[in-house]
Amino acid sequence: MNRMEQHLIKNTILVNEGKQTPTDILIRNGRIEKIAPNISVAGSVHEIDGSGLLTLPGVIDDQVHFREPGLTHKASIYTESKAAVAGGVTTFMEMPNTFPPAFTQDLLEDKYKIGANTSLANYSFFMGTSNSNIEEVLKTNEKKNDICGVKIFMGSSTGNILVDNPLQLEKVFSGVEVLIATHCESEAVMSENYKLIKQEKEELTAADHPRIKNEEACFESSFLAIQYAKKHGSRLHVLHISTEKELQLFTNMVPLTEKRITAEACVHHLHFTSNDYERLGNLIKCNPAIKDPHHKDAIWKAVLDDRIDVIATDHAPHTWQEKNEPYEHAHAGLPLVQHSLSIMLYYVQQGRMDIETLVRKMSHAVADCFQIQDRGYVREGYYADLVMVNMNRATTVSKENILYKCAWSPLEGFEFPASIERTFVNGHLVFNKGEFNENQKGMRLRFNRS
């Protein structure tokens, strides 16, 4: 860490812990040293005029696929972390379905080495589960303060990364002491749906995707995961809720810090609906599927009433060629990490969410959910992971400013009314009005777990 880097943000509006506060912020040695009006500093410091800008805690994205190792024709930890910081995402947690999958502790540590050498954002990596690696999975208990969690694919996957063996599921839920994150879709339900739809028509399109991967497939799998979690007292986090029916499985009657079962919504399920398949086709093919408008409305309601705890992306890039295959061969997933904060700021300006709630769902709650050490809030002594936004300068998504390695976005042509001006990672000004300073890399996350 470059401990000589010092910044003084003057005259900004800090959005943090449910309040908007005019203030200055002093950053030294990678951390926030002081938050107060009218800070003055003797000696050399880089002063930034925050007039007219909001300063937020950096976004923490708890679900991304950065494709390294093994799939770097699509993306890499370097390229996607660069896109992330340009979008105000200072921290990410990455999924294990790379090639090879992160099924052993050695393979998992290999990913951490790549992150240390190349990531511009802070990082953590999930341990992967298969039907045969329980011994390696349980070793994660010895590293509970060094790893974000264990991931189970309970649907929509292939090969040995799909865990459908009940005995293995019992062992994971009964033995794992860290957070378990699940992708929930029932393979049996989806397989039957597919057979029925194929009897109707030979050639399927993207519009058939939510019919195959329907509400029942999601509910049945989420219900099963929650049954296992309740039986064994597991710490369960259900990813990318996409249906109204699933929402009955979650509560807002318990404070987040006391919940044993939490839920995530992704920005594409809050932004797109099945009506968009006609325009975008396979570009919005993803798992779980984007569904009918009433599901989107229900997810929004659950985000706002705290049945859903956090907002993330499930950033999952594929090449243009891979997305433009016929529907049944087109890869599922959307690149989103550069634009997640911008999407939600758009909804703030539309009046659907206030900015204090945005900050809570994209920063505070993620830190609380995963028990991340010294991040997710703007507090004296915490790491200086910050993003400064201009709510009055519009930006349009175009090929010229898309930073994903895949070089496309389903949002191309969309105008956001706000812009990301600056991003600090551990006190380092990594992104400054379109320019990058890559001389400092992000840090591995640490967790406060007993």
C-alpha positions in Angstrom: 0.0 0.0 0.0 1.2 3.5 -0.9 1.2 5.0 2.6 2.4 8.4 1.2 -0.9 9.0 -0.5 -3.0 11.5 1.4 -6.3 13.1 0.3 -8.5 15.8 1.8 -12.0 15.8 0.3 -13.6 19.3 0.9 -17.2 20.4 0.9 -18.8 17.1 0.0 -22.1 15.7 1.0 -21.5 12.4 2.7 -24.3 9.7 2.4 -23.7 7.2 5.2 -25.6 5.4 7.9 -29.0 6.9 6.9 -27.9 10.5 6.7 -26.7 13.1 4.3 -24.0 15.3 5.9 -22.0 18.2 4.6 -18.4 17.5 5.6 -14.8 17.1 4.8 -13.0 13.8 4.8 -9.3 13.2 5.5 -7.7 10.1 4.1 -4.2 8.9 5.3 -2.4 5.6 5.2 -5.2 3.9 3.3 -7.9 4.7 5.9 -10.3 7.5 6.9 -8.5 9.5 9.5 -11.1 12.2 10.1 -14.6 13.2 9.2 -15.6 16.7 10.2 -16.5 20.1 8.8 -13.7 22.4 7.8 -10.7 20.1 8.2 -7.4 21.8 7.7 -4.1 20.0 7.4 -0.5 21.2 7.9 1.9 19.9 5.2 1.4 18.3 1.8 -2.0 16.8 1.0 -4.0 16.3 -2.2 -7.1 18.4 -1.8 -10.2 17.5 -3.8 -13.1 19.9 -4.2 -16.3 17.9 -3.4 -18.6 20.8 -4.0 -21.8 19.5 -5.7 -20.8 15.9 -5.3 -22.1 13.1 -3.1 -19.6 10.8 -1.4 -20.7 7.3 -0.7 -19.1 4.2 0.7 -17.8 2.1 -2.1 -20.1 -0.6 -3.5 -19.5 -4.1 -2.3 -20.7 -6.7 -4.9 -21.1 -10.1 -3.3 -21.6 -12.0 -6.6 -19.4 -11.7 -9.7 -17.9 -14.1 -12.2 -14.5 -12.7 -13.4 -13.7 -15.9 -15.4 -10.1 -16.3 -14.3 -8.5 -18.8 -14.4 -9.3 -20.7 -17.6 -11.9 -18.6 -19.3 -9.9 -15.4 -19.9 -11.2 -15.1 -23.5 -14.3 -13.7 -21.8 -12.8 -11.7 -18.9 -10.0 -11.5 -16.3 -9.7 -10.4 -12.7 -7.8 -7.3 -14.0 -10.2 -6.3 -16.8 -13.4 -6.7 -14.7 -12.0 -5.1 -11.6 -11.0 -2.1 -13.7 -14.6 -1.9 -15.0 -15.8 -2.3 -11.4 -13.9 0.6 -9.9 -14.9 2.8 -12.9 -18.5 2.1 -11.7 -17.9 2.8 -8.0 -17.5 -0.9 -7.0 -14.6 -1.0 -4.6 -14.9 -4.7 -3.4 -16.1 -7.9 -5.0 -16.7 -11.5 -4.1 -16.1 -13.9 -7.0 -17.6 -17.3 -7.8 -15.8 -20.6 -8.0 -17.0 -21.8 -11.5 -13.8 -21.0 -13.3 -11.6 -23.6 -15.1 -10.6 -25.5 -13.1 -13.3 -24.8 -10.5 -12.1 -23.7 -7.1 -12.7 -27.2 -5.5 -9.6 -27.4 -3.5 -7.9 -25.1 -1.0 -4.8 -24.9 -3.3 -6.9 -23.9 -6.3 -8.7 -21.3 -4.2 -5.5 -19.8 -3.0 -4.3 -19.6 -6.7 -7.2 -17.2 -7.3 -6.2 -15.1 -4.3 -2.7 -14.8 -5.8 -4.1 -13.6 -9.1 -6.2 -11.1 -7.2 -3.2 -9.8 -5.2 -1.2 -9.3 -8.4 -3.9 -7.9 -10.7 -7.1 -6.7 -9.0 -7.7 -2.9 -8.8 -10.5 -3.6 -6.3 -10.6 -5.4 -3.0 -11.5 -9.1 -3.4 -12.6 -12.4 -1.9 -13.3 -15.7 -3.5 -15.9 -18.3 -2.7 -14.9 -22.0 -2.2 -16.7 -24.2 -4.6 -18.7 -27.4 -3.8 -19.2 -30.5 -5.9 -20.7 -33.9 -5.2 -17.3 -35.2 -4.1 -15.1 -32.6 -2.4 -16.6 -32.3 1.1 -13.2 -32.8 2.7 -11.8 -29.8 1.0 -14.9 -27.7 1.6 -14.8 -28.4 5.4 -11.2 -27.1 5.5 -12.7 -23.7 4.9 -13.8 -23.7 8.6 -10.2 -23.1 9.5 -10.1 -20.0 7.3 -13.4 -18.4 8.4 -11.9 -14.9 8.8 -10.1 -15.1 5.4 -12.8 -16.2 3.0 -16.2 -14.8 2.1 -18.0 -18.2 2.0 -18.9 -21.5 0.3 -20.9 -21.5 -2.9 -23.4 -24.3 -3.9 -24.9 -24.5 -7.3 -28.2 -26.2 -6.7 -29.3 -25.7 -10.3 -28.5 -24.3 -13.7 -25.1 -25.7 -14.0 -23.3 -28.6 -15.7 -20.7 -31.2 -14.8 -19.5 -31.7 -11.3 -20.2 -28.1 -10.1 -23.9 -28.9 -9.8 -24.6 -30.3 -6.3 -27.7 -32.5 -6.4 -26.7 -35.3 -4.1 -28.8 -35.1 -0.9 -26.0 -36.7 1.2 -23.5 -34.2 0.0 -25.9 -31.3 0.7 -26.5 -32.7 4.2 -22.7 -32.7 4.8 -22.3 -29.2 3.5 -25.1 -27.7 5.5 -24.3 -29.6 8.7 -20.5 -29.1 8.5 -19.7 -25.7 7.0 -19.3 -22.9 9.6 -19.0 -20.0 7.3 -21.7 -18.4 5.1 -23.2 -20.7 2.5 -24.3 -18.9 -0.7 -26.7 -20.8 -3.0 -27.9 -20.6 -6.6 -31.3 -22.1 -6.4 -33.2 -23.6 -9.4 -34.6 -27.1 -9.5 -33.1 -29.1 -12.3 -36.0 -31.6 -12.2 -38.6 -28.8 -12.7 -36.6 -27.1 -15.4 -36.1 -30.4 -17.3 -39.8 -31.2 -17.3 -40.6 -27.6 -18.4 -38.1 -27.9 -21.3 -39.7 -31.2 -22.5 -43.2 -29.7 -22.5 -42.1 -26.5 -24.4 -40.2 -28.5 -26.9 -43.4 -30.4 -27.7 -45.0 -27.1 -28.6 -42.3 -25.9 -30.9 -39.0 -27.1 -32.2 -37.0 -23.9 -32.1 -36.9 -22.0 -28.9 -36.0 -18.4 -28.3 -34.9 -16.2 -25.4 -38.6 -15.5 -24.6 -38.9 -19.2 -23.6 -36.2 -18.9 -21.0 -38.4 -17.8 -18.2 -40.9 -20.5 -19.1 -38.3 -23.2 -18.7 -36.7 -21.6 -15.6 -39.9 -20.6 -14.1 -41.2 -19.5 -10.7 -41.7 -23.1 -9.5 -38.2 -24.1 -10.3 -36.8 -21.3 -8.2 -39.2 -21.7 -5.3 -38.7 -25.4 -5.0 -34.9 -25.1 -4.8 -34.9 -22.1 -2.5 -37.3 -23.8 -0.2 -35.1 -26.9 -0.1 -32.0 -24.8 0.7 -33.8 -23.1 3.5 -35.0 -26.4 4.9 -31.4 -27.7 5.1 -30.3 -24.4 6.7 -33.0 -24.4 9.3 -32.3 -28.1 10.1 -28.6 -27.5 10.7 -28.6 -23.9 11.9 -26.5 -22.9 8.8 -25.7 -19.3 7.8 -27.5 -19.3 4.4 -27.5 -16.5 1.8 -29.8 -17.1 -1.2 -28.5 -15.4 -4.3 -30.4 -13.5 -7.1 -34.0 -13.9 -6.1 -36.1 -13.6 -9.3 -39.7 -14.6 -8.3 -42.5 -13.3 -6.2 -43.2 -16.7 -4.7 -39.8 -17.0 -3.2 -40.3 -13.9 -1.2 -42.6 -15.6 1.3 -39.5 -17.6 2.4 -37.8 -14.5 3.9 -38.5 -12.2 6.8 -38.0 -8.6 7.7 -38.9 -9.2 11.4 -35.3 -9.8 12.5 -32.4 -7.2 12.2 -30.0 -8.1 9.5 -27.1 -8.7 12.0 -29.3 -11.4 13.7 -30.5 -13.2 10.5 -29.4 -16.7 9.8 -31.0 -16.7 6.3 -30.6 -13.7 4.0 -31.4 -12.9 0.4 -29.9 -11.0 -2.5 -31.5 -9.2 -5.5 -29.6 -8.4 -8.6 -29.8 -5.2 -10.6 -31.0 -6.9 -13.8 -34.0 -8.4 -12.0 -34.8 -4.9 -10.8 -34.3 -3.3 -14.2 -35.4 -5.7 -17.0 -38.5 -7.8 -17.5 -39.6 -10.5 -19.9 -41.0 -7.7 -22.1 -37.3 -6.9 -23.0 -36.6 -10.3 -24.6 -38.2 -9.0 -27.9 -35.6 -6.2 -28.0 -32.6 -7.8 -26.4 -33.0 -11.5 -26.9 -30.1 -13.6 -25.7 -28.3 -10.5 -24.4 -30.5 -10.8 -21.3 -30.5 -14.6 -21.1 -29.3 -15.4 -17.6 -29.9 -17.8 -14.7 -32.2 -17.4 -12.9 -34.2 -15.9 -15.8 -35.5 -12.4 -16.0 -39.3 -12.9 -15.7 -42.6 -11.2 -16.0 -43.1 -7.6 -14.8 -45.0 -8.6 -11.6 -41.9 -10.4 -10.4 -39.8 -7.3 -10.8 -42.4 -5.2 -8.9 -42.4 -7.8 -6.1 -38.6 -7.9 -5.8 -38.5 -4.1 -5.6 -41.1 -4.2 -2.8 -39.0 -6.8 -0.9 -35.8 -4.8 -1.3 -37.5 -1.8 0.2 -39.2 -3.6 3.1 -36.0 -5.6 3.9 -37.1 -9.1 3.1 -34.3 -8.8 0.6 -31.1 -7.7 2.2 -28.5 -6.7 -0.4 -28.3 -5.7 -4.1 -25.6 -7.2 -6.3 -24.9 -7.9 -10.0 -24.1 -11.6 -10.7 -21.8 -10.0 -13.3 -21.3 -12.8 -15.9 -19.6 -11.8 -19.1 -19.5 -13.8 -22.3 -18.2 -12.9 -25.8 -20.5 -11.4 -28.3 -20.2 -14.6 -30.4 -21.2 -16.7 -27.4 -24.3 -14.6 -26.8 -25.4 -14.6 -30.4 -25.6 -18.3 -30.9 -29.1 -19.8 -31.3 -31.0 -19.6 -28.0 -30.3 -23.2 -26.8 -26.5 -22.7 -27.3 -26.2 -19.1 -26.2 -24.4 -18.7 -22.9 -26.3 -17.3 -20.0 -25.1 -14.2 -18.1 -24.9 -10.4 -18.3 -21.9 -8.0 -17.8 -23.1 -5.5 -15.2 -20.4 -4.6 -12.6 -19.5 -1.3 -14.3 -23.1 0.0 -14.3 -24.7 -1.4 -11.1 -24.4 1.8 -9.1 -25.4 3.9 -12.1 -28.6 1.8 -12.5 -29.6 2.2 -8.9 -28.8 6.0 -9.0 -31.2 6.1 -11.9 -33.9 4.7 -9.7 -33.0 7.1 -7.0 -33.6 9.9 -9.4 -36.8 8.2 -10.6 -38.0 8.3 -6.9 -38.3 4.6 -6.5 -35.6 4.4 -3.8 -33.9 7.0 -1.7 -30.1 7.3 -1.8 -29.7 6.3 1.9 -31.4 3.0 1.1 -29.2 2.5 -1.9 -26.1 2.9 0.2 -27.5 0.5 2.8 -28.3 -2.2 0.3 -25.1 -1.9 -1.8 -22.6 -1.2 1.0 -23.6 -1.3 4.7 -25.8 -4.4 4.5 -23.3 -6.4 2.4 -20.6 -5.7 5.0 -22.9 -6.7 7.8 -24.2 -9.8 6.0 -20.6 -11.1 5.4 -19.1 -9.6 8.6 -16.4 -7.8 6.6 -13.7 -6.1 8.6 -13.5 -2.3 8.5 -15.4 -1.8 5.3 -18.9 -0.9 4.0 -19.2 2.3 6.1 -17.6 5.7 6.0 -16.1 5.8 9.6 -13.0 7.0 11.1 -10.5 4.2 11.2 -12.2 2.2 8.4 -10.5 1.7 5.0 -11.1 4.6 2.7 -13.2 2.8 0.1 -15.2 5.7 -1.4 -17.0 6.8 -4.5 -17.9 10.3 -5.5 -20.9 10.8 -7.7 -22.3 13.8 -9.6 -26.1 13.5 -9.7 -26.4 16.2 -12.3 -24.0 15.0 -15.0 -25.6 12.5 -17.4 -23.6 9.6 -19.0 -24.6 7.3 -21.8 -23.4 3.7 -22.1 -21.5 3.3 -25.4 -19.0 1.0 -26.9 -16.4 3.7 -26.3 -16.8 3.7 -22.5 -17.6 0.0 -21.9 -14.6 -1.5 -20.0 -15.6 -5.2 -19.9 -13.3 -7.4 -21.8 -16.3 -8.7 -23.7 -16.9 -5.1 -24.9 -20.7 -5.1 -24.9 -23.5 -4.3 -22.5 -27.3 -4.9 -22.6 -27.5 -1.2 -21.4 -25.8 0.2 -24.5 -27.5 3.5 -25.5 -29.1 3.9 -22.0 -28.6 7.4 -20.5 -27.9 7.5 -16.8 -28.6 10.9 -15.2 -25.7 10.6 -12.8 -22.0 9.9 -13.3 -19.2 8.2 -11.3 -16.5 10.9 -10.8 -13.9 9.3 -8.5 -13.3 6.0 -6.8 -10.9 5.4 -3.9 -9.8 1.9 -2.9 -7.9 1.7 0.4 -7.3 5.4 0.2 -5.8 5.1 -3.3 -7.5 7.3 -6.0 -7.7 4.6 -8.6 -10.3 6.2 -10.8 -10.5 10.0 -11.4 -12.8 11.4 -14.0 -12.1 8.7 -16.6 -8.4 8.3 -15.8 -6.9 5.3 -13.9 -4.0 5.1 -11.5 -3.1 1.4 -11.4 0.1 1.6 -9.2 -1.7 0.1 -6.2 -3.7 -3.1 -6.1 -6.7 -4.0 -4.0 -6.6 -6.0 -0.8 -7.9 -9.4 0.3 -11.0 -9.0 2.5 -10.8 -10.0 6.2 -13.9 -11.0 8.2 -14.8 -10.7 11.8 -16.2 -14.1 12.6 -16.0 -15.9 16.0 
